[in-house]
Every structure is written in C-alpha cells, then in structure tokens.
Amino acid sequence: MDRTALTQRMLLVYSAVLTIVLCITLVRASTASPNKTSFDEIDVKRINLVEPDGTVRLVISDRAHFPGLIVKGKEYPYDRATAGMVFFDDEGTEDGGLIFGGMTGKDGKVKSWGHLSFDQYMGDQVLVLKAGEENGQRYSGIQVVDEPDVPMSLVTDALGLPPDQRQARMRDLLSGKNKPQERIYLGKKQDRTAALELRDAEGRDRVVIKVAADGTPSMQFLDEQGKVIGNLPREAR
C-alpha cells in the first residue's frame, strides 16, 4: 500500500471516530438536560412564567414593566407603581402577589412597603401579610378579609373608564353591602400597639386584645354598637 492510500485511509478512520464522538456527545446532552440553560447571573426587567398552552402563571417585574390587571389572559390598565411579582390561577387570572419598595422623599421622610397577598377566585385579596413605614410611623401585621362577590366583568368595565369616572365607579362597586370587611388583624399598629382584633361580618370590633406601647395589656368585648360589654383586667373598685 502506498503512502497516499494509507494517509487517505487514516483520514477516513479519524473522521469516522470524530463523527461517532460528536453524535454520542449530542445524544447525551439532549437526554440529560433538554432545553435547559444554566446562568450564574442574569439581569432582566421582567420574567413571564407560562404553561405550555401560553397561560401566564407568574410575572416577576421591575416597576417600569409591571403588568396591569390580567383576567383570563386579558390585560386591563391598572397602575400599581411598584416592583414585585404577580400570581395567576389556572385560567390566567390574577390571584395574589408580592410587592415591595422604599425610598427617602425630598422632604427627608421615609416611605416603605412590603405586601404579600392571596386573592379569592375572581376577586380581591383575602389574606394579607404587610409591613411599612410612613410619616415616621411603622406597622406590620396579618389581615384576613371578607371580599364581596362583585362580578369581575364590572371591575374590568370600570378600569376602561377615564381616571375620574373609574375611581367613582370603583367606589360605587365596593360600597354598602359590597364593601370589603377586615375580619381579623394581628400585628403592630402605627401607635406601636400590639393587637389582635376580631370583627364581625359587618367589620365591627367585637373582641380586641392589645398591649399598648407603654406595656399596658387589655382585652375588650364589644356589642354591635361598639359598647364595651366586658373588660379584662377589670377596673379596680
């Protein structure tokens, strides 16, 4: 066999080996982690987590790209002026979220907020964890809320109105018997009182347990008119 034929045969073998190695590598890569990319660090303005059918389930966004109100996949104008994330149910309707922020204003006063909430189906928030500071006063607590069964279609119709009409319409929709009522509050209030407040379906205080900023404890029972009908500790005779 001459040198030229030997060289050609060696090149063919070499090419065949490289082809086999490449195929094995590609097969292993595709079976080990299909469509998977790893990052050590990434800068992004907004992330949309979607199901295979395109239904949005989670949005993480900066302030500039934060979404409006999304109901069954359709977005309506709703300015929240904050960064955070929004949760969506299986139908692509908002059902809670996390927002946060803080700043020192030109007047030197601090304003901060953190708010984690979960909504009832096709409604507004019913469980809230919140904390914040405004005008030198700080608060933090948990709220449980009774939300009215206002059709979401009425809310989205109101969001399409001019700003002044929109606010008036939303006040009408969420007033009277349709007014959301806080049923339970547990936390520290702006006057530094630690409190547990239990309310009836009309939002009236019925049991209030608190420790004032000076350390004084108390427990009150109230009737429907707000009159104290029981008090602990009992007043000294």
GIKA-V141894 format. One record per residue. RES is the residue in one letter. PHI is phi in radians with two decimals (NA if undefined). OMEGA is omega in whole degrees, 0 to 359 (NA if undefined). D_LAST is the distance of its C-alpha to the last C-alpha in Angstrom with 1 decimal. Layout:
BEGIN
RES&PHI&OMEGA&D_LAST / RES&PHI&OMEGA&D_LAST
END
This chain:
BEGIN
M&NA&181&122.5 / D&-1.36&185&122.7 / R&-1.15&182&120.0 / T&-1.12&180&119.0 / A&-1.11&180&118.4 / L&-1.12&180&116.4 / T&-1.12&180&114.2 / Q&-1.11&180&113.6 / R&-1.14&179&112.7 / M&-1.12&178&110.2 / L&-1.15&178&108.6 / L&-1.12&179&108.3 / V&-1.10&180&106.6 / Y&-1.07&179&104.3 / S&-1.14&180&103.3 / A&-1.10&180&102.7 / V&-1.11&179&100.4 / L&-1.06&180&98.4 / T&-1.09&180&98.0 / I&-1.12&180&96.8 / V&-1.07&180&94.3 / L&-1.10&180&93.0 / C&-1.08&179&92.6 / I&-1.08&180&90.7 / T&-1.08&180&88.4 / L&-1.15&179&87.7 / V&-1.10&179&87.1 / R&-1.11&180&84.6 / A&-1.15&183&82.8 / S&-1.26&181&82.5 / T&-1.50&183&81.3 / A&-1.36&184&78.9 / S&-2.64&181&76.8 / P&-1.14&176&78.0 / N&0.95&182&76.9 / K&-2.01&179&74.6 / T&-2.18&181&74.4 / S&-1.92&178&72.5 / F&-2.19&170&71.1 / D&-1.45&181&69.7 / E&-2.78&180&68.3 / I&-2.52&174&68.4 / D&-1.81&184&67.4 / V&-2.62&180&66.7 / K&-1.56&180&65.1 / R&-2.76&176&64.2 / I&-2.17&175&64.6 / N&-1.93&174&64.8 / L&-1.65&186&64.5 / V&-2.22&174&66.4 / E&-1.35&179&67.5 / P&-0.98&180&71.2 / D&-1.53&178&71.2 / G&1.65&180&69.8 / T&-1.19&179&66.2 / V&-1.30&179&63.9 / R&-2.04&181&61.1 / L&-2.77&174&59.7 / V&-2.20&172&60.3 / I&-1.99&191&59.5 / S&-2.57&168&60.2 / D&-1.37&184&59.9 / R&-1.14&185&58.5 / A&-1.17&185&61.9 / H&-1.97&183&62.9 / F&-1.15&185&59.6 / P&-1.29&171&60.2 / G&-1.37&177&59.0 / L&-1.39&180&57.5 / I&-1.91&180&59.8 / V&-2.17&181&59.9 / K&0.87&175&62.4 / G&1.50&180&64.4 / K&-1.81&184&64.6 / E&-1.69&178&63.0 / Y&-2.11&182&61.3 / P&-1.09&181&60.4 / Y&-2.81&187&56.9 / D&-1.49&178&56.3 / R&-1.92&174&53.5 / A&0.83&181&54.8 / T&-2.73&172&53.9 / A&-1.71&177&55.4 / G&2.67&179&54.5 / M&-2.46&180&55.5 / V&-2.19&177&55.3 / F&-1.68&179&55.4 / F&-2.31&179&57.4 / D&-1.40&184&57.6 / D&-1.16&180&60.8 / E&-1.74&179&61.9 / G&1.40&178&61.6 / T&-1.95&181&58.4 / E&-0.98&177&55.6 / D&-2.47&175&52.7 / G&2.51&179&50.7 / G&3.02&179&51.2 / L&-2.31&176&50.3 / I&-2.22&183&50.3 / F&-2.81&177&49.6 / G&3.07&179&50.3 / G&3.12&182&49.3 / M&-2.89&170&50.7 / T&-1.85&183&50.2 / G&-1.30&179&51.0 / K&-1.08&178&53.2 / D&-1.46&179&50.1 / G&1.50&181&49.2 / K&-1.56&181&46.1 / V&-1.56&173&45.8 / K&-2.33&180&45.6 / S&-2.51&180&45.6 / W&-2.75&171&45.0 / G&-2.52&191&45.5 / H&-2.63&175&45.2 / L&-2.02&184&46.1 / S&-2.43&176&46.0 / F&-2.27&186&47.3 / D&-1.74&168&48.3 / Q&-1.38&183&48.5 / Y&-1.02&180&52.1 / M&0.92&180&53.6 / G&-2.64&183&50.3 / D&-1.75&190&47.9 / Q&-1.20&177&45.5 / V&-2.12&175&43.0 / L&-2.38&187&42.0 / V&-2.35&169&41.6 / L&-2.01&186&41.1 / K&-2.46&176&40.9 / A&-2.72&180&40.3 / G&-3.09&178&41.2 / E&-2.54&178&40.7 / E&-2.75&180&41.1 / N&0.96&177&40.4 / G&1.37&181&39.1 / Q&-1.98&182&36.4 / R&-1.98&178&36.8 / Y&-2.55&174&35.7 / S&-2.81&182&36.5 / G&-3.12&178&35.6 / I&-2.09&178&36.7 / Q&-2.12&169&36.8 / V&-2.06&190&37.6 / V&-2.17&169&39.0 / D&-1.55&179&40.2 / E&-1.79&178&43.5 / P&-1.27&178&45.3 / D&-1.60&177&48.8 / V&-1.48&180&50.6 / P&-0.96&182&54.4 / M&-1.09&179&55.5 / S&-1.09&178&58.6 / L&-1.21&179&56.5 / V&-1.19&181&55.0 / T&-1.16&175&58.4 / D&-1.10&180&59.9 / A&-1.16&181&57.3 / L&-1.18&179&58.1 / G&-1.48&181&61.7 / L&-1.48&173&60.7 / P&-1.02&187&60.9 / P&-0.85&182&57.7 / D&-1.10&179&56.2 / Q&-1.18&180&56.9 / R&-1.06&181&55.8 / Q&-1.10&180&52.3 / A&-1.14&181&52.0 / R&-1.17&179&53.2 / M&-1.15&176&50.8 / R&-1.11&179&47.9 / D&-1.14&182&49.1 / L&-1.14&187&49.6 / L&-1.96&178&46.1 / S&-2.19&179&44.0 / G&1.08&181&42.5 / K&-1.21&180&42.6 / N&-1.70&180&44.5 / K&-1.33&176&41.9 / P&-1.05&182&41.0 / Q&-2.16&175&37.4 / E&-1.30&182&35.5 / R&-1.71&182&33.9 / I&-2.40&171&32.6 / Y&-2.31&176&32.1 / L&-2.35&179&31.5 / G&2.91&177&32.0 / K&-1.81&184&31.3 / K&-1.60&185&30.9 / Q&-1.14&177&32.4 / D&-1.54&177&29.2 / R&1.26&173&29.3 / T&-1.43&172&26.4 / A&-1.61&190&27.2 / A&-2.49&166&26.4 / L&-2.13&183&27.2 / E&-2.09&179&27.2 / L&-1.97&186&28.3 / R&-2.16&178&29.7 / D&-1.47&185&31.3 / A&-1.13&177&35.0 / E&-1.64&178&34.4 / G&1.42&181&32.9 / R&-1.61&178&29.3 / D&-1.05&177&26.4 / R&-2.14&174&24.8 / V&-2.38&180&23.4 / V&-2.27&176&22.6 / I&-2.01&183&22.1 / K&-2.65&171&22.4 / V&-2.18&183&22.3 / A&-1.20&181&22.4 / A&-1.04&180&25.2 / D&-1.50&177&22.9 / G&1.65&181&22.0 / T&-1.32&179&18.5 / P&-1.62&176&18.4 / S&-2.79&175&16.9 / M&-2.50&183&17.9 / Q&-2.19&171&17.9 / F&-2.03&186&19.5 / L&-2.19&176&21.1 / D&-1.59&185&23.3 / E&-1.15&179&26.8 / Q&-1.58&180&25.7 / G&1.53&179&23.5 / K&-1.42&179&20.2 / V&-1.28&180&17.4 / I&-1.91&176&16.9 / G&-2.72&185&15.2 / N&-2.59&175&13.5 / L&-2.25&353&13.5 / P&-1.19&179&11.9 / R&-1.15&181&8.8 / E&-1.16&179&6.4 / A&-1.12&179&3.8 / R&-1.26&NA&0.0
END
